Amino acid sequence: MAKAIVTGLAVLIGCGVAEQTAATFQLVGVVGGVVRVEVPDSTSEVAFLGKPQLLLGSSAVLAIPLGTESGLHEFAVIPGEPGRAFGVVEVVAKDYPKEYITIEDEEQVSPSAKTLKRISRESQLMRTAYARFTAHPQDLVPLVLPAEGRKSGVFGSQRFFNNQPRKPHSGLDIAAPVGTPIKSPAPGVVVVTGHFFFNGNTVMIDHGGGLVSMMCHMESISVQEGHAVERGSILGTIGTTGRSTGPHLHWSTSLQGERIDPEDLMRVVNSSYDGSASGGEPADVE
Ligand SMILES: [Zn+2]
């Protein structure tokens, strides 16, 4: 069956007849989120918004960065097959919440010229890591939450620091006591460790296929650049380093150099997970 897999907020339109009519895939997704589409096994690349997308076996995960214009955007399946060579994603806007945060250290709201230089250097380093596109992951599913705790901030919220507007929140915040372990959400390679002005102690992991995780505000870091990690490997512990108002983990997920919603990514990537792959719980009864 040629059918597109779409879950949750994504809605499938006019599927199930692709074999007869050469109809295209048509999907709906929100800005800041992802959509998943089933593609032929022979697919070597799926291109969307000018970039190759993450391939997971016989499906592709298409990233819709914040700022993508609402409306129809085409994607291409390479090499194509009759009726399955391309499709369309209808991108719809999403109302993200507003968040007002008070920061006591004014330098962290309106940094000095010297600090701005440091921030610029650090941003460049992170951008380079986010731009990585290594081999597609073989064992990404299930993607697991990197820490246990209370969800204290969602992706995409419009942030105001001391009433001054700043960039939308680029990840998911999980609040938990200092020292709580932070685990790798999936296998990968550690590509950045360091202490950064805004992000504090930070670890970045390349999971492959353009998917890169970043963990921020850590108390301690227990991995080194170049280390391979497994799903669940301890990366360090939760802290409140950098621009932070209390102990929490900030987890960013990036696809093709653009931050996307970690919760949406987990929901979509794990949507076909039946619990039988490595890392899943065995069934206790037949
Ligand atoms: Zn955060």
Residues whose N, C-alpha, C, O or C-beta is under 5 A from the ligand:
A	BS01	ZN	D173 H250
